[in-house]
Amino acid sequence: MDETDYANDLAMRTTELAIREQREKAAQIPAGKPGECDFCGKWSGRLVDGACAPCRDRYHLK
């Protein structure tokens, strides 16, 4: 193997690791459902534990 092969292998491993880490983070995103927010009463396409994204931010909810 020459330096180019080593560099390509390193780049591929680094990319695969980054993709795996992002997939693990994405798997931890809670599922949401559409409906009216329990906090502000506005309709949202994605509620998590009854709260829309602005209310989750405003009230520091997860």
Protein Blocks (a to p, Z undefined) as FASTA:
>chain_A
ZZklmmmmmmmmmmmmmmmmmmmmmmmpccddedddfklopacfbdgehiafklmmmnop
ZZ
